[in-house]
Amino acid sequence: MADGRTAFFTEYSKVCGEVQYGGSRLELLFSGALGLGYVEAKSVNLVEDGIALFPGLPTTRGIRHLLELGDAVAEGHRAAACFVIQRNDAYAAGSYRDQPWSICMTRSPAKTRLLMDVYDRLFAAYGPQGWWPSNDPFETIMGAILTQNTAWVNVEKAFVNLRAAELMTPRAIRSTPNEELAEVIRPSGYFNTKARKLKAIAEHLALYDDDTGRWRSRDAKELRAELLGVYGIGPETADDIVLYVAKLPSFVMDTYTMRMVDRIGVAPRRKRYQDYQALFEDNLPNNAPLFNEYHALLDEHSKAICRKRNPACGDCVLIEICRDGKRGLA
């Protein structure tokens, strides 16, 4: 920077560090004949096969910093993200197009800002949700199947029966006749079909010695595609398992979240599951804990405030940024 080898810095005469801009603390502020220039610097903290990586950028904090830089530009300032490699064992690859932070920087700033605003407001209102409500990974898988086309209260009744029958492990499910299993889970509805589904996923788990922990090192999309090949596992259930069991980033959509997206005013042009999912995955950090908390908050708000009938818009923390809420049309 001091030697003027980077064009951005050549027209500035002063520099100070750790400056506040908006809601973020940015690394550097340059000033001079061109006015102000804000810089967020990222140092390499991960090296794979000799390539410098910057996994810290597409986090919730990192995406906010990028949005603040965009605001600075909108206000007439200059802004830059500076990536610094100070390691002898790393080099900058010719193309970073597939790196998470590169994808992050090509997102729609307006959509990213809106989605982050929704998340911040909901988190402030409801706090951590602690999803998924279960005691172990296989219970989560069973819950994701049993909740299909029914209310969670009915799933809880089925779990009471499953615990009483000692059918809470994949091995126990595999060894139980379909008819017997169906009767145990009768409260969940569609019990004959769901019994077949539970048997199918239990059989699939046998390929992993019933150890779901082995999924955590998998690629999220590859695991999702594999699960979709198991009888009874559709997109939402597959995403439940990938996110809440394997702890990998896969945003879960359901009728609650889709309704909120429609009312806020950012619905995709095509109303398919994958289109709604892409809205979040393409415009948010690829972060499993964020996806987990975000989905849980959307569901909680949909049940408490943004109901299908008679939504309580007057009590909604999103009223200022919700299209239908502002119009009184929800």
C-alpha positions as CSV (number, residue, x, y, z in Angstrom):
1,M,0.0,0.0,0.0
2,A,2.8,2.4,1.0
3,D,4.7,1.7,-2.2
4,G,1.7,2.5,-4.3
5,R,1.6,-0.9,-6.0
6,T,-2.1,-1.1,-5.7
7,A,-4.0,1.6,-7.7
8,F,-6.8,2.0,-5.1
9,F,-4.4,3.4,-2.5
10,T,-2.2,5.8,-4.6
11,E,-4.4,8.9,-4.3
12,Y,-4.7,8.9,-0.5
13,S,-2.5,10.8,1.9
14,K,-3.9,9.6,5.3
15,V,-4.9,6.3,6.7
16,C,-6.4,5.2,10.0
17,G,-7.4,1.8,11.3
18,E,-10.4,0.2,13.0
19,V,-13.1,2.7,11.9
20,Q,-16.9,2.5,12.5
21,Y,-19.1,2.6,9.5
22,G,-22.8,1.8,9.9
23,G,-23.0,-1.2,12.1
24,S,-19.6,-2.6,11.3
25,R,-16.0,-1.9,12.3
26,L,-13.9,-1.9,9.2
27,E,-10.2,-2.3,9.0
28,L,-9.0,0.9,7.3
29,L,-10.2,4.4,6.3
30,F,-8.2,6.3,3.7
31,S,-8.6,10.0,3.0
32,G,-7.2,12.4,0.5
33,A,-8.0,14.2,-2.7
34,L,-10.5,11.5,-3.8
35,G,-12.4,11.8,-0.5
36,L,-12.9,8.7,1.7
37,G,-12.1,5.1,0.9
38,Y,-13.2,2.3,3.2
39,V,-11.3,-1.0,3.2
40,E,-12.1,-4.4,4.8
41,A,-9.0,-6.5,4.9
42,K,-9.0,-10.3,5.1
43,S,-6.0,-12.4,5.9
44,V,-5.7,-16.0,4.8
45,N,-6.5,-18.4,7.6
46,L,-6.9,-21.7,5.7
47,V,-4.7,-23.3,3.1
48,E,-5.8,-26.3,1.0
49,D,-3.4,-27.8,-1.6
50,G,-1.4,-24.7,-1.5
51,I,-4.3,-22.4,-2.3
52,A,-5.1,-19.5,0.0
53,L,-8.7,-19.6,1.3
54,F,-10.7,-17.0,3.2
55,P,-13.6,-19.0,4.9
56,G,-14.3,-16.2,7.3
57,L,-15.9,-13.9,4.7
58,P,-19.1,-15.7,4.0
59,T,-20.1,-15.7,7.6
60,T,-23.0,-13.6,9.0
61,R,-20.4,-11.0,10.2
62,G,-18.5,-11.1,6.9
63,I,-21.6,-10.5,4.8
64,R,-22.6,-7.5,6.9
65,H,-19.2,-6.0,6.2
66,L,-19.6,-6.4,2.5
67,L,-23.1,-4.8,2.7
68,E,-21.6,-1.8,4.6
69,L,-19.0,-1.4,1.9
70,G,-21.8,-1.3,-0.6
71,D,-23.5,1.4,1.4
72,A,-20.3,3.4,1.4
73,V,-20.2,3.3,-2.4
74,A,-23.8,4.3,-2.6
75,E,-23.0,7.4,-0.5
76,G,-20.3,8.5,-2.9
77,H,-17.3,7.0,-1.2
78,R,-14.9,4.4,-2.4
79,A,-14.6,0.9,-0.9
80,A,-12.6,-2.2,-1.4
81,A,-12.2,-5.7,0.1
82,C,-8.4,-6.5,0.4
83,F,-7.2,-10.1,0.6
84,V,-3.8,-10.5,2.2
85,I,-1.6,-13.6,1.9
86,Q,1.3,-13.5,4.3
87,R,2.2,-17.2,4.2
88,N,5.0,-19.0,2.4
89,D,2.9,-22.1,1.9
90,A,0.0,-20.4,0.1
91,Y,-0.6,-18.7,-3.2
92,A,-3.5,-17.0,-4.9
93,A,-5.2,-19.2,-7.5
94,G,-5.9,-17.8,-10.9
95,S,-9.7,-17.9,-10.3
96,Y,-11.6,-17.8,-7.1
97,R,-15.0,-18.1,-8.7
98,D,-15.9,-21.2,-6.8
99,Q,-14.8,-20.1,-3.4
100,P,-17.5,-19.3,-0.9
101,W,-16.5,-15.7,-0.5
102,S,-16.4,-15.1,-4.2
103,I,-20.0,-16.5,-4.5
104,C,-20.9,-14.2,-1.6
105,M,-19.6,-11.1,-3.3
106,T,-21.8,-11.8,-6.4
107,R,-25.0,-12.0,-4.5
108,S,-27.8,-9.4,-4.9
109,P,-27.0,-6.8,-2.2
110,A,-30.7,-5.7,-1.9
111,K,-31.9,-9.3,-1.3
112,T,-29.1,-10.1,1.0
113,R,-29.7,-6.9,3.1
114,L,-33.5,-7.7,3.3
115,L,-33.0,-11.3,4.3
116,M,-30.4,-10.3,6.9
117,D,-32.8,-7.6,8.2
118,V,-35.6,-10.2,8.5
119,Y,-33.3,-12.5,10.4
120,D,-32.0,-9.8,12.8
121,R,-35.5,-8.7,13.6
122,L,-36.8,-12.2,14.2
123,F,-33.8,-13.2,16.3
124,A,-34.2,-10.1,18.4
125,A,-37.8,-10.9,19.0
126,Y,-37.6,-14.6,19.7
127,G,-34.0,-15.5,20.5
128,P,-32.4,-18.9,19.8
129,Q,-34.9,-21.6,19.0
130,G,-32.8,-24.6,19.7
131,W,-33.9,-26.7,16.8
132,W,-34.3,-29.6,16.1
133,P,-36.3,-30.7,19.2
134,S,-35.0,-34.3,19.7
135,N,-32.7,-36.4,21.9
136,D,-30.5,-37.9,19.2
137,P,-30.0,-37.9,15.4
138,F,-32.2,-40.9,14.6
139,E,-35.0,-39.3,16.5
140,T,-34.6,-36.2,14.4
141,I,-34.8,-38.4,11.2
142,M,-37.9,-40.1,12.5
143,G,-39.5,-36.8,13.4
144,A,-38.8,-35.4,9.9
145,I,-40.7,-38.4,8.4
146,L,-43.5,-38.6,10.9
147,T,-44.3,-34.9,10.6
148,Q,-45.1,-35.2,6.9
149,N,-48.7,-34.0,6.4
150,T,-49.5,-33.7,10.1
151,A,-49.2,-31.4,13.1
152,W,-46.3,-31.9,15.4
153,V,-48.6,-32.7,18.3
154,N,-49.5,-35.9,16.5
155,V,-45.8,-36.7,16.0
156,E,-45.3,-36.4,19.8
157,K,-48.1,-38.9,20.4
158,A,-46.4,-41.3,18.0
159,F,-43.1,-40.9,19.8
160,V,-44.8,-41.8,23.1
161,N,-45.8,-45.1,21.5
162,L,-42.3,-45.6,19.9
163,R,-40.5,-45.1,23.2
164,A,-42.9,-47.4,25.0
165,A,-42.3,-50.1,22.4
166,E,-38.5,-49.5,22.5
167,L,-38.4,-48.7,18.8
168,M,-36.1,-45.6,18.9
169,T,-33.1,-47.1,17.0
170,P,-32.5,-48.0,13.4
171,R,-31.9,-51.6,14.4
172,A,-35.2,-51.8,16.2
173,I,-37.1,-50.3,13.3
174,R,-35.4,-52.8,10.9
175,S,-36.4,-55.8,13.0
176,T,-40.0,-54.8,13.5
177,P,-42.7,-56.0,11.0
178,N,-44.4,-53.3,9.0
179,E,-47.8,-54.0,10.4
180,E,-46.6,-53.7,14.0
181,L,-44.7,-50.5,13.3
182,A,-47.6,-49.0,11.5
183,E,-49.9,-49.6,14.5
184,V,-47.3,-48.0,16.9
185,I,-47.1,-44.8,14.8
186,R,-50.9,-44.6,14.0
187,P,-51.3,-41.2,15.7
188,S,-49.1,-39.5,13.1
189,G,-51.5,-40.4,10.3
190,Y,-50.7,-42.2,7.0
191,F,-49.2,-44.8,9.3
192,N,-48.8,-47.6,6.8
193,T,-46.9,-45.4,4.4
194,K,-44.8,-43.8,7.1
195,A,-43.9,-47.3,8.5
196,R,-42.5,-48.1,5.1
197,K,-40.6,-44.9,5.0
198,L,-39.1,-45.4,8.5
199,K,-38.0,-48.9,7.4
200,A,-36.4,-47.6,4.2
201,I,-34.3,-44.9,6.0
202,A,-33.3,-47.5,8.7
203,E,-32.2,-49.9,6.0
204,H,-30.2,-47.0,4.4
205,L,-28.5,-46.2,7.6
206,A,-27.3,-49.8,7.9
207,L,-24.9,-48.9,5.0
208,Y,-23.2,-46.5,7.5
209,D,-23.4,-48.9,10.5
210,D,-26.2,-46.6,11.8
211,D,-23.6,-43.9,12.4
212,T,-25.0,-40.6,11.1
213,G,-21.8,-38.9,12.2
214,R,-20.2,-40.2,9.0
215,W,-22.5,-37.8,7.0
216,R,-20.9,-34.7,8.5
217,S,-17.8,-34.9,6.3
218,R,-20.0,-35.2,3.2
219,D,-20.8,-32.6,0.6
220,A,-24.3,-31.2,1.4
221,K,-25.6,-31.4,-2.1
222,E,-24.3,-34.9,-2.7
223,L,-25.8,-36.2,0.6
224,R,-29.1,-34.5,-0.2
225,A,-29.2,-36.2,-3.7
226,E,-28.5,-39.6,-2.0
227,L,-31.3,-39.1,0.5
228,L,-33.7,-38.2,-2.2
229,G,-33.1,-41.7,-3.6
230,V,-34.5,-43.3,-0.4
231,Y,-38.2,-44.2,-0.4
232,G,-40.3,-41.5,1.3
233,I,-37.6,-38.8,1.4
234,G,-38.7,-35.7,-0.5
235,P,-37.0,-32.3,-0.7
236,E,-38.1,-30.9,2.6
237,T,-37.3,-34.1,4.6
238,A,-33.9,-34.5,2.9
239,D,-33.1,-30.9,3.8
240,D,-34.2,-31.5,7.4
241,I,-31.8,-34.4,7.6
242,V,-28.9,-32.7,5.9
243,L,-29.2,-29.6,8.1
244,Y,-30.3,-30.9,11.5
245,V,-28.6,-34.3,11.5
246,A,-25.6,-33.9,9.3
247,K,-25.1,-30.3,10.3
248,L,-24.5,-29.3,6.7
249,P,-25.9,-26.1,5.0
250,S,-29.2,-26.9,3.2
251,F,-32.0,-24.4,3.7
252,V,-35.3,-26.0,4.7
253,M,-38.5,-24.7,3.1
254,D,-42.0,-25.5,4.2
255,T,-45.5,-23.9,3.9
256,Y,-44.7,-21.5,6.7
257,T,-41.5,-20.1,5.2
258,M,-43.0,-19.9,1.7
259,R,-46.0,-17.9,3.0
260,M,-43.7,-15.5,4.7
261,V,-41.5,-15.0,1.6
262,D,-44.6,-14.3,-0.5
263,R,-46.0,-11.8,2.0
264,I,-42.6,-10.0,2.5
265,G,-42.5,-9.5,-1.3
266,V,-39.5,-11.4,-2.4
267,A,-41.2,-14.5,-3.8
268,P,-39.3,-16.1,-6.8
269,R,-40.9,-15.9,-10.2
270,R,-41.5,-19.7,-10.3
271,K,-43.1,-21.1,-7.2
272,R,-41.2,-24.3,-6.9
273,Y,-39.6,-25.6,-3.7
274,Q,-36.1,-25.2,-5.2
275,D,-36.8,-21.6,-6.3
276,Y,-37.7,-20.6,-2.7
277,Q,-34.7,-22.4,-1.4
278,A,-32.4,-20.7,-3.9
279,L,-33.6,-17.3,-2.6
280,F,-31.9,-18.0,0.7
281,E,-29.0,-20.2,-0.4
282,D,-28.0,-17.7,-3.1
283,N,-28.2,-14.6,-1.0
284,L,-27.0,-15.7,2.5
285,P,-23.7,-17.0,3.8
286,N,-23.4,-20.8,3.3
287,N,-23.6,-21.4,7.0
288,A,-25.4,-24.4,8.6
289,P,-26.0,-22.7,12.0
290,L,-27.5,-19.6,10.3
291,F,-29.8,-21.8,8.1
292,N,-30.8,-23.7,11.2
293,E,-31.7,-20.7,13.2
294,Y,-33.3,-18.8,10.3
295,H,-35.7,-21.6,9.4
296,A,-36.7,-22.1,13.0
297,L,-37.4,-18.4,13.5
298,L,-39.5,-18.2,10.3
299,D,-41.6,-21.1,11.5
300,E,-42.1,-19.6,15.0
301,H,-43.1,-16.2,13.5
302,S,-45.5,-17.8,11.1
303,K,-47.2,-19.7,13.8
304,A,-47.3,-16.8,16.3
305,I,-47.9,-13.8,14.0
306,C,-47.9,-14.4,10.3
307,R,-50.8,-16.9,10.4
308,K,-52.5,-18.2,7.2
309,R,-55.7,-16.5,8.4
310,N,-56.0,-13.3,10.4
311,P,-52.3,-12.5,10.7
312,A,-51.4,-10.2,13.5
313,C,-49.7,-7.5,11.4
314,G,-50.0,-4.9,14.1
315,D,-47.8,-7.0,16.4
316,C,-45.3,-7.9,13.7
317,V,-41.6,-7.0,14.0
318,L,-41.3,-7.1,10.2
319,I,-44.1,-4.6,9.5
320,E,-41.7,-1.9,8.3
321,I,-40.1,-4.2,5.7
322,C,-43.1,-6.5,4.7
323,R,-44.8,-5.6,1.5
324,D,-48.2,-7.1,2.4
325,G,-48.0,-5.9,6.0
326,K,-47.5,-2.3,4.9
327,R,-50.3,-2.5,2.5
328,G,-52.6,-4.1,5.0
329,L,-53.2,-7.0,2.6
330,A,-51.8,-9.9,4.6
